[in-house]
């Protein structure tokens, strides 16, 4: 059975001051991956406190460079790894920074983390392949091509959750792109009665959004 990958958008707002928004049964989470941004390190441990403390072996959130925001704006450019390490240590955040290397926050043209469509596609593919290898959960800033114009800079509501599975058998490396597809239940919960768009349509949506 393919693992379910839950993508959660973390953002600003007072949507959950009263605690009305809760996440699913966190006892089933085996690993959490997040953007290396400081704001993600601050919010993810709060949202997933149960998952971090309910297991016999305390977990840490793995910061993953490929899960960072796409834009080159100040809000989406993170800190150098040495600064991140000092902040994480000072704040006592349960974050593993061992996969965050120098240059992850450099978005100049031609770099791995530039804003070009080719760079974004390559990073997304690498992220999916890594996820397939680890068979785990993803926490990120979250953008998707469908409905990408509904909100400024994103198609996601604050703290919206969507669930995905691998399109093909995750135990096989036959699919060199490690494509994901949103689950039917996830789409129903956000009012989508039609199936997820196919890859060709997703490419068109990606091009239009970018």
C-alpha positions as CSV (number, residue, x, y, z in Angstrom):
1,X,0.0,0.0,0.0
2,X,1.4,3.4,-1.0
3,X,2.2,5.8,1.9
4,X,0.1,8.9,2.1
5,X,1.9,12.2,1.8
6,X,0.2,15.0,3.6
7,X,1.1,18.5,2.4
8,X,0.2,21.3,4.8
9,X,0.4,25.0,4.0
10,X,1.7,27.0,7.0
11,X,1.1,30.7,6.9
12,X,0.0,33.9,8.7
13,X,-3.4,34.6,10.2
14,X,-5.7,34.2,13.2
15,X,-7.6,31.3,11.7
16,X,-6.8,29.0,14.6
17,X,-6.8,31.2,17.7
18,X,-9.6,29.2,19.1
19,X,-8.1,25.9,18.3
20,X,-10.8,25.0,15.8
21,X,-8.4,23.6,13.2
22,X,-6.9,20.3,14.1
23,X,-4.8,17.8,12.1
24,X,-5.5,14.2,11.5
25,X,-4.3,11.3,13.8
26,X,-0.7,12.2,14.2
27,X,0.3,8.8,15.6
28,X,0.6,7.5,12.1
29,X,3.3,10.0,11.0
30,X,6.6,8.4,10.6
31,X,8.7,11.3,9.5
32,X,8.2,15.0,8.9
33,X,10.0,17.1,6.3
34,X,9.8,20.9,6.1
35,X,11.2,23.9,4.4
36,X,14.4,25.2,6.0
37,X,12.7,28.6,6.7
38,X,12.8,29.8,10.3
39,X,9.1,30.5,10.3
40,X,8.5,26.8,9.3
41,X,10.7,25.7,12.2
42,X,8.7,27.9,14.5
43,X,5.2,26.7,13.4
44,X,5.7,23.0,12.5
45,X,6.6,21.9,16.0
46,X,3.5,23.6,17.3
47,X,1.2,22.0,14.7
48,X,2.8,18.5,15.0
49,X,3.6,18.5,18.7
50,X,1.7,15.2,19.2
51,X,3.7,13.5,16.5
52,X,7.0,14.8,17.9
53,X,6.3,13.5,21.4
54,X,3.9,10.6,21.2
55,X,6.4,8.0,19.9
56,X,8.9,5.9,21.9
57,X,11.7,7.5,20.0
58,X,11.4,11.3,19.9
59,X,11.3,12.6,16.4
60,X,12.9,15.6,14.8
61,X,11.6,17.6,11.8
62,X,14.0,17.2,8.8
63,X,14.7,20.5,7.0
64,X,14.7,19.9,3.3
65,X,16.1,22.5,0.8
66,X,13.8,21.3,-2.0
67,X,10.7,22.1,0.1
68,X,11.4,25.9,0.2
69,X,9.2,28.6,-1.3
70,X,9.6,29.4,-5.0
71,X,9.8,33.1,-5.1
72,X,12.9,35.3,-4.9
73,X,11.2,37.8,-2.5
74,X,12.7,38.4,0.9
75,X,10.0,36.3,2.6
76,X,11.2,33.2,0.6
77,X,14.9,33.6,1.0
78,X,16.2,31.7,4.0
79,X,19.2,32.1,6.2
80,X,22.7,30.6,5.7
81,X,23.1,27.2,7.4
82,X,25.4,28.4,10.1
83,X,22.8,31.1,11.1
84,X,20.0,28.5,11.0
85,X,22.0,26.2,13.3
86,X,22.5,29.0,15.9
87,X,18.8,29.9,15.8
88,X,17.6,26.3,16.0
89,X,19.9,25.7,19.0
90,X,18.9,28.9,20.7
91,X,15.1,28.3,20.2
92,X,15.5,24.6,21.0
93,X,13.4,23.7,17.9
94,X,13.4,19.9,17.2
95,X,14.8,20.3,13.7
96,X,17.5,18.3,11.8
97,X,19.5,20.6,9.6
98,X,22.0,18.1,8.3
99,X,20.5,18.1,4.8
100,X,20.7,21.9,4.4
101,X,23.8,22.8,2.6
102,X,25.5,26.1,1.7
103,X,23.8,27.8,-1.3
104,X,20.3,26.5,-0.6
105,X,19.1,30.2,-0.2
106,X,20.9,31.4,-3.4
107,X,18.3,32.0,-6.1
108,X,20.3,33.8,-8.8
109,X,19.7,32.9,-12.4
110,X,21.3,29.7,-13.4
111,X,21.5,28.3,-9.9
112,X,19.8,25.1,-8.7
113,X,17.3,27.2,-6.7
114,X,16.5,29.8,-9.3
115,X,13.0,30.7,-10.2
116,X,13.2,29.3,-13.7
117,X,10.6,26.8,-14.7
118,X,13.3,24.2,-15.5
119,X,14.9,24.6,-12.0
120,X,11.5,24.4,-10.3
121,X,10.6,21.2,-12.2
122,X,14.0,19.6,-11.4
123,X,13.8,20.4,-7.7
124,X,10.2,19.1,-7.6
125,X,11.3,15.9,-9.2
126,X,14.2,15.4,-6.8
127,X,11.8,16.1,-3.9
128,X,9.4,13.5,-5.1
129,X,12.2,10.9,-5.6
130,X,13.5,11.6,-2.1
131,X,10.0,11.3,-0.6
132,X,9.5,8.0,-2.4
133,X,12.7,6.7,-1.1
134,X,11.9,7.7,2.5
135,X,8.1,7.0,2.2
136,X,7.2,9.7,4.6
137,X,5.2,12.9,5.2
138,X,5.9,16.4,3.9
139,X,5.4,19.8,5.5
140,X,6.0,22.8,3.2
141,X,4.9,26.2,2.2
142,X,2.9,24.4,-0.5
143,X,2.0,25.5,-4.0
144,X,0.0,23.5,-6.5
145,X,-0.9,24.5,-10.1
146,X,-4.6,23.9,-9.8
147,X,-6.4,27.0,-8.5
148,X,-3.1,28.8,-8.2
149,X,-4.8,32.2,-8.7
150,X,-7.3,31.9,-5.9
151,X,-5.1,33.6,-3.4
152,X,-2.1,36.0,-3.7
153,X,1.0,33.9,-4.4
154,X,-0.7,30.5,-3.8
155,X,-3.7,28.3,-4.4
156,X,-3.9,27.1,-0.8
157,X,-5.8,28.4,2.1
158,X,-4.1,29.1,5.4
159,X,-3.1,25.7,7.0
160,X,-4.9,23.8,4.3
161,X,-4.1,20.1,4.2
162,X,-4.1,17.9,1.0
163,X,-3.3,14.2,0.8
164,X,-1.3,12.6,-2.0
165,X,-0.2,9.1,-2.9
166,X,2.3,8.0,-5.5
167,X,0.8,7.4,-8.9
168,X,2.7,4.1,-9.4
169,X,4.0,1.5,-7.0
170,X,6.3,3.3,-4.6
171,X,8.4,0.2,-4.2
172,X,9.5,0.3,-7.8
173,X,11.8,2.8,-9.4
174,X,10.2,2.4,-12.8
175,X,8.6,5.8,-12.6
176,X,11.6,8.1,-12.9
177,X,9.5,11.2,-12.0
178,X,7.8,9.7,-8.9
179,X,4.5,11.4,-9.8
180,X,2.0,12.1,-7.1
181,X,-1.8,12.3,-7.3
182,X,-4.2,13.8,-4.8
183,X,-6.5,11.3,-3.1
184,X,-10.2,11.3,-3.9
185,X,-11.1,11.9,-0.2
186,X,-8.7,14.9,-0.1
187,X,-10.3,16.5,-3.2
188,X,-13.8,15.9,-1.9
189,X,-13.0,17.6,1.4
190,X,-12.1,20.8,-0.5
191,X,-15.1,20.6,-2.8
192,X,-13.5,19.1,-5.9
193,X,-15.8,16.5,-7.4
194,X,-13.8,15.9,-10.6
195,X,-10.6,13.8,-10.7
196,X,-7.1,15.5,-10.5
197,X,-6.0,16.9,-13.8
198,X,-3.7,14.7,-15.9
199,X,0.0,15.4,-16.3
200,X,-0.4,17.3,-19.6
201,X,-3.0,19.6,-18.1
202,X,-0.8,20.1,-15.0
203,X,2.0,21.2,-17.3
204,X,-0.3,23.8,-18.9
205,X,-1.4,25.0,-15.5
206,X,2.2,25.2,-14.3
207,X,3.2,27.3,-17.3
208,X,0.2,29.6,-16.9
209,X,0.8,30.0,-13.1
210,X,4.5,30.8,-13.6
